[in-house]
Amino acid sequence: MNTPISNRYEFILLFDVKDGNPNGDPDAGNLPRIDPETGNGLVTDVCLKRKVRNYVQLVKNDEPNMKIFIKEKAILNTLIDEAHEQEFVKAQEKAGDKTEAARQWMCQNYYDIRTFGAVMSTGKNAGQVRGPVQFSFARSKDRIFTGEHTITRMAVATEAEAEKQKGDNRTMGRKFTVPYGLYEVHGYISAPLARQTGFTEDDLKLFWDALLNMFDHDRSAARGEMAAQKLIVFKHESELGNAPAQKLFHLVKVEKNCGETPPRSFADYEVTIDRDSCPNGVEIIEMI
């Protein structure tokens, strides 16, 4: 369906990592991000949006209306300038609405702009877009332990480096991993903002697919085993919503069932949903 969504949504995504680094902090030597006061692990909203963008780019391969604005090696001002060269935008110049026309064109052609929004006030200026889909930071359900591992490289980059090491080609390094962590992230989808950007029912379906599958296409030695374990969606009957978001999030409880033993798998947790306390006008959908 190519009509903008007409319902408000919230969602909870539970994902886990095993023997990997879900989101390294470049200001801390790429250590896994943590809350320094509690020791809980953190994954930024920007990191999760990057994975959604990568999944959409992989699946849609720059199809019309499905391009990705924020991607590797993209020159953003060039893309904004291209919008101003479109016939639709040029036609609005005499009416004085060229910036707004460029904004509309960018929303129509770039999936991540009409989903997450963007600041496009550089270059020839295409304005700013508030995206209907937003994430919180993901936070681990328990304190995480950061393991530090010594690694070696058996080759060198240059002959000078080999001479310096006098035949011993091993180069020492460090690698940081979380043995296991279960993370919870909250998400919000606004129907009024979706109407402004043109975020459609088809776009929403693609977004759900991305949340379910993005970790399967983001494998690397650094991230170990990452997987979406639970996706719980709250669908409101109205576009403005039928209940406060926090009241809905409190319906979901995630508790350890392994006693004092450190959790090492999703089976060490139990997820319960208090459906009896769900407010009227809200539907709970378990996608995983």
C-alpha positions in Angstrom: 0.0 0.0 0.0 1.4 3.4 -1.0 -0.8 5.5 1.4 0.9 7.0 4.5 0.3 5.0 7.7 -2.7 6.1 9.8 -1.9 4.4 13.1 0.6 5.2 15.8 3.0 2.4 16.8 5.5 1.7 19.6 7.7 -1.4 19.7 10.2 -3.3 21.8 13.0 -5.1 20.1 15.1 -7.6 22.1 18.3 -8.6 20.6 21.4 -10.3 21.9 25.1 -10.7 21.3 27.4 -13.6 22.1 31.2 -13.2 22.1 31.1 -10.0 20.2 31.2 -6.2 20.4 27.7 -4.9 19.5 28.8 -1.2 19.4 32.3 -0.1 20.1 33.1 3.3 21.6 35.8 5.1 19.6 36.5 7.4 22.5 37.3 4.4 24.7 39.6 2.3 22.4 36.5 0.6 20.8 35.4 -0.9 24.1 31.8 -2.0 24.2 29.6 1.0 25.2 28.5 0.9 28.8 26.6 3.0 31.4 29.5 3.8 33.8 27.2 4.0 36.8 25.4 0.7 36.4 27.6 -1.4 34.1 24.8 -2.0 31.7 25.7 -2.2 28.0 24.5 0.4 25.5 24.0 0.4 21.7 23.2 3.8 20.1 20.2 4.6 18.0 22.6 5.6 15.2 24.1 2.1 15.2 20.7 0.5 14.8 19.6 2.9 12.1 22.8 2.1 10.2 21.8 -1.6 10.2 18.3 -0.8 8.9 19.7 1.4 6.2 22.2 -1.4 5.2 19.4 -3.9 5.0 17.2 -1.7 2.8 20.1 -0.9 0.5 20.8 -4.6 0.2 17.3 -5.7 -0.5 16.2 -2.8 -2.7 19.5 -2.0 -4.4 18.7 1.6 -5.1 15.3 1.0 -6.7 13.3 4.1 -7.5 12.0 5.7 -4.3 14.1 3.3 -2.2 17.6 5.0 -2.3 19.6 5.6 0.9 20.8 9.1 1.6 23.2 8.4 4.5 25.5 5.7 3.2 29.2 5.0 2.9 31.1 7.5 0.7 28.0 9.5 0.0 28.6 13.2 -0.7 25.5 14.7 0.8 25.7 18.2 -0.8 25.9 16.6 -4.2 22.8 14.6 -3.6 21.0 17.7 -2.3 22.1 19.7 -5.4 20.8 16.9 -7.6 17.3 17.4 -6.1 17.3 21.0 -7.2 18.0 20.0 -10.8 14.8 17.9 -11.0 12.0 19.3 -13.2 9.5 19.1 -10.3 11.7 21.3 -8.2 12.5 23.7 -11.0 8.8 24.2 -11.6 8.3 25.4 -8.1 11.1 28.0 -8.2 8.9 30.8 -9.6 6.4 30.3 -6.8 9.2 30.6 -4.2 8.8 27.1 -2.9 12.0 25.5 -4.3 13.4 24.5 -0.9 10.1 22.8 0.1 9.9 21.2 -3.3 13.4 19.8 -2.9 12.5 18.6 0.5 9.5 16.7 -0.9 11.5 15.2 -3.7 14.2 13.9 -1.3 11.5 12.4 0.9 9.9 10.7 -2.1 13.2 9.2 -3.4 15.1 8.3 -0.2 13.8 5.7 2.1 15.9 6.7 5.1 14.9 10.4 4.8 11.1 9.7 4.9 11.7 7.1 7.7 14.3 8.7 10.0 14.4 12.2 8.8 17.5 14.3 7.9 19.1 17.7 8.0 19.6 18.9 4.4 20.1 22.6 5.0 23.6 22.5 3.5 24.5 22.9 -0.2 21.6 24.3 -2.1 19.3 23.6 0.9 16.5 21.1 1.0 15.4 22.0 4.5 15.0 19.6 7.4 12.8 16.5 7.9 11.6 15.1 11.1 11.3 11.4 10.6 8.3 9.4 11.9 10.5 6.4 13.1 12.8 6.9 16.1 14.8 4.6 18.4 15.9 5.0 22.0 19.4 3.7 23.0 19.4 0.0 23.5 20.3 -1.1 27.0 21.3 -4.5 28.3 19.0 -6.2 30.8 22.0 -6.9 33.1 25.5 -5.7 33.7 27.9 -6.8 31.0 31.4 -8.0 31.4 34.0 -6.9 28.8 36.5 -9.5 27.9 39.9 -8.4 26.6 41.8 -10.8 24.3 45.3 -10.6 22.9 45.5 -11.3 19.2 48.5 -11.5 16.8 49.1 -10.8 13.2 51.6 -13.1 11.5 52.3 -10.7 8.5 53.6 -7.2 8.2 52.6 -4.4 5.9 56.1 -3.2 4.7 59.6 -4.5 4.3 60.7 -1.7 6.7 58.4 -3.1 9.4 59.7 -6.6 8.8 63.3 -5.4 9.2 62.4 -3.6 12.4 60.9 -6.7 13.8 64.0 -8.7 12.8 62.2 -11.7 11.3 59.5 -12.0 13.9 56.4 -11.0 11.9 54.0 -11.1 14.8 52.2 -7.9 15.7 50.3 -7.8 19.0 46.8 -6.3 19.3 43.7 -6.3 21.5 40.1 -7.4 20.9 37.1 -6.7 23.2 34.0 -8.9 23.4 30.9 -9.3 25.5 30.4 -13.0 26.5 26.7 -12.5 26.4 24.3 -9.6 26.6 20.5 -9.2 26.0 19.6 -5.7 24.9 16.2 -4.0 24.8 15.4 -1.0 22.6 12.2 1.0 22.4 10.9 2.5 19.2 8.3 5.0 18.2 6.4 5.6 15.0 4.4 8.7 14.5 1.5 8.8 12.0 1.3 12.6 11.7 5.0 12.8 10.8 4.6 9.8 8.4 1.9 11.9 6.6 4.4 14.7 6.2 7.2 12.6 4.8 5.1 10.1 2.9 6.1 7.1 5.0 3.7 4.4 3.7 2.3 1.0 4.8 4.8 -0.6 2.3 7.6 1.3 4.0 6.5 0.1 7.4 6.5 -3.5 6.3 10.0 -3.1 4.9 11.0 -1.6 8.3 9.6 -4.6 10.2 11.5 -6.9 7.8 14.7 -5.0 8.5 14.4 -5.3 12.3 13.8 -9.0 11.9 16.6 -9.7 9.5 19.2 -6.9 9.7 21.6 -8.8 12.0 21.8 -11.8 9.6 23.3 -9.5 7.0 25.7 -7.7 9.4 28.0 -10.5 10.3 31.6 -9.8 11.2 34.3 -11.2 13.5 33.9 -8.2 15.8 30.2 -8.6 16.4 30.1 -12.3 17.1 26.6 -13.8 17.1 23.9 -11.2 17.1 20.2 -11.9 16.6 16.8 -10.4 17.0 15.1 -12.5 19.7 11.8 -10.7 20.3 9.8 -8.0 18.4 6.7 -6.8 20.2 4.6 -4.1 18.5 1.9 -2.0 20.0 -0.6 -0.8 17.3 -2.9 2.1 18.2 -6.4 2.4 16.6 -5.8 6.2 16.1 -3.1 8.2 14.5 -2.5 10.1 17.8 -2.5 7.1 20.0 -4.7 5.5 22.6 -2.3 5.1 25.5 1.0 6.5 26.8 4.0 4.7 25.4 5.6 4.1 28.8 2.4 2.4 30.0 2.6 0.0 27.1 6.3 -0.7 27.6 5.6 -1.6 31.3 3.4 -4.4 30.1 6.5 -6.4 29.0 8.7 -8.0 31.7 12.1 -9.5 30.9 13.5 -11.5 33.9 16.4 -13.9 34.4 15.6 -17.5 35.2 19.2 -18.7 35.7 19.6 -17.6 39.3 23.0 -16.3 40.2 24.6 -17.9 37.2 25.6 -15.3 34.6 23.3 -15.5 31.6 24.8 -17.0 28.4 21.8 -17.4 26.1 18.3 -16.1 25.5 17.0 -19.2 27.2 18.3 -17.7 30.5 15.5 -15.1 30.3 11.8 -15.3 30.4 9.6 -12.7 28.6 6.0 -12.1 29.7 3.4 -9.8 28.4 0.5 -8.6 30.6 -2.1 -8.6 27.9 -5.0 -8.3 30.4 -3.8 -4.8 31.3 -3.5 -3.6 27.7 -5.5 -0.4 27.3 -8.5 -0.3 25.0 -7.6 0.7 21.4 -4.2 -0.9 21.4 -3.3 -4.2 19.8 -0.3 -6.2 20.8 1.5 -8.0 17.9 4.3 -10.4 18.5 6.3 -10.5 15.3 8.9 -12.9 16.9 
